[in-house]
Amino acid sequence: MEKKNISRRSFLKAFGATTAAAVAACTGNKQEQKAAQEYKSQVEPPVGKMTFRKNKKGEKVSLLGYGMMRLPSKVDNSDEFDQEMINRQVDYAIEHGVNYFDTSPAYCRGLSERCTGIALSRHKRSEYFVATKLSNFSPETQTREASIEMYRNSMKELQVDYIDYYLLHAIGGSGMDDLHRRYLDNGMLDFLLKERQAGRIRNLGFSYHGNIEVFDYLLEHHDEYQWDFVQIELNYLDWDFANEINQSNTDARYLYAELLKRGIPAVIMEPLLGGRLANLPQYLMTELKQRNPERSVASWAFRYAGTPEGVLTVLSGMTYMEHLKDNLLSYCPLQPLTEEEMEFLHTDIANKIVGLENIPCNDCKYCMPCPYGIDIPAIFVHYNKCKNEGSLPRTVGDPDYRRHRRQYLISLDRSVPRERQADHCIQCGQCEPHCPQNIRIPRELRKIDELVEQLKRDA
């Protein structure tokens, strides 16, 4: 990125509105200015240096995959996506070797495929692979007819006549019954296998969250289904602690090993755990920076996810150009982590993060929109950020209590409009079945609401 002055407003946009507001209020202007300075001095990624991996057909896939889940919005209207910026970022990504673009009918309030299709259709079809999913979560979309309609509509929105990578979306979260209802009993998996045979699907796989019985079942039938790839959550925290953080999840060590021994390429999602591994407590950031001052905190997680040999591509939901450039620097080319560096992340960093006991929200927004307008992910991101930075108000007797109390309430109002905060939750539970992390969302919102009300009473 060319060196230029970055205003406070520009920085907040570049860093992410929700996260940056929390950083500013929870940790003060000093850290905000330091992060802004890093972006200002960011090195321009080289062209022609992307690391590629080969799929089962021998095709070269960029190690960095573009996740089209968190698309940029127009500054003056957060509900309208900025297609011009999306086009620019896609152009820049392709220029620097990115050729894998991942979307879904469920992303960005149902508009991600359309935005992605507009951006990619301006390029030669041979320049990119597009991945999308059968996101038939709602009961009305789970009939054979409705699911086929969703599949065909994806091609229409993406402006393609074949899909390079097609996924059964987020299997496992609701167990075997959900797998049967969405893909087996309605004949959709058989339909998709025939579509692959006909060439309209080039590679067929699934993304996994949750119940290990479902993962094991689909791999046990690999001889029948011949999975071309499988998408799993892998990062240096989930490697050994996914189940400890959330009993519904499975450690990435097991998932990766099962794929590797069958020769199934792994597509990696959540290398940053929804940004949590890029926004660590200051003392952990310092440990990483002391080892390599030239690299961002996020780059450690991306290099970790890209190092294993069985990884085909690592997805990142890159909202801003600064994020895209930083990730390109990690993979143009990849400098694999050494065994000593891997062990450092496992023992020195991951062990300490586990002790923080955060709400395991990855900011995926599957729970959105809330019918009552609550911004669920923003509330959780704000809470986790303040907890990580040690500024979460504790007891009234704490000498920093009044300062932390004020910071928390001010930063909450900056991060989440008051009409979208946790006190508006009526505990309807509509969000909970959609959460890949199986967070008991209404319960967590109630706990945060009780905390906020107590802080207000202590004024």
Secondary structure, DSSP 8 states (H G I E B T S, - for coil): -------HHHHHHHH-HHHHHHHHHHH-HHHHHHHHHHHHT-----TT---EEE-TTS-EEESEEEETTS--EETTEEEEE-HHHHHHHHHHHHHTT--EEE--TTGGGGTHHHHHHHHHTTS-GGG-EEEEEE---SGGG-SHHHHHHHHHHHHHHHT-SSEEEEEEEEETTTHHHHHIIIIITTSHHHHHHHHHHHTSEEEEEEEE-S-HHHHHHHHHTHHHH--SEEEEE--TTHHHHHHHH-TTS--HHHHHHHHHHHT--EEEE-TTTTTTTTS--HHHHHHHHHH-TTS-HHHHHHHHHH-STTEEEEEEE--SHHHHHHHHHHHTTB----HHHHHHIIIIIIHHHHTT---------TT-S-TT---HHHHHHHHHHHHHTT-S---TTSTTHHHHHHHHHHHHHHHS-GGGSGGG-----SSGGG-TT---HHHHHHHHHHHHHHHHHT-
